[in-house]
Amino acid sequence: QVQLQESGPGLVKPSETLSLTCSVSGASISSYYWSWIRQPPGKGLEWIGYISYTGSTNYSPSLKNRVSISVDRSQTQFSLNLRSVTAADTAVYYCARVRGYDSRGTLQEYFLSWGQGTLVTVSS
Amino acid sequence: DIQMTQSPSSLSASVGARVSIACRASQTIGTYLHWYQQKPGKAPKLLIYSASSLQSGVPSRFSGSGSGTDFTLTINSLQPEDFATYFCQQSYTIPLTFGGGTKVEIK
């Protein structure tokens, strides 16, 4: 049973960097793809990006200039950094495990397991 | 970006009813379409992947259909625990995008 848990500051000041960590248990972090998704209060879901087990990344073009995702295999964690935040970045941030390659070798980019989510508010 | 449009945005239904939720993509996406259920204060949960495959552990009253641009999530015999918001998501191309959600409420 894969379990994910987000951690990080719940309040970030405008123009600063939002940094979150996702701790993974029940699965090898070196074997799967891992993603971040966010949800502004009362709104829909927005995909931020993902990192593969090789360390390659794929980001949403709308956030690409401000975002980075990395993996710390020794700590079985992966992290999100989002720079120069504004109030529009206020959201619940979820980490998730991506399905990855299926038996036919096709990359399936949907989300099998999710963390509980953590609310990050951008405010001075 | 591929836009995903869900309809209706909300609906009211009774326990035992059959409910259908539509999701339309702004361009063809094959069967790269997935459905999630989200309850208040909780993370989304995968229900259906690749348009029609039922995720392990999900009750068989949930089913998905469609391909190309038009997809449907159907819940047969709605149960009290099914009242939630449902989202579709495409994975045909980056950026991965979600529909706006359909809230299913008790009638």
Interface residues (C-beta under 8 A of the other chain):
Chain A: G44 L45 E46 W47 N58 S60 P61 S62 Y94 R99 Q108 E109 Y110 F111 L112 W114 G115 Q116 G117
Chain B: D1 Y32 H34 Y36 K42 A43 P44 K45 L46 Y49 S50 Q55 F87 Q89 S91 I94 P95 L96 T97 F98 G99 G100 G101
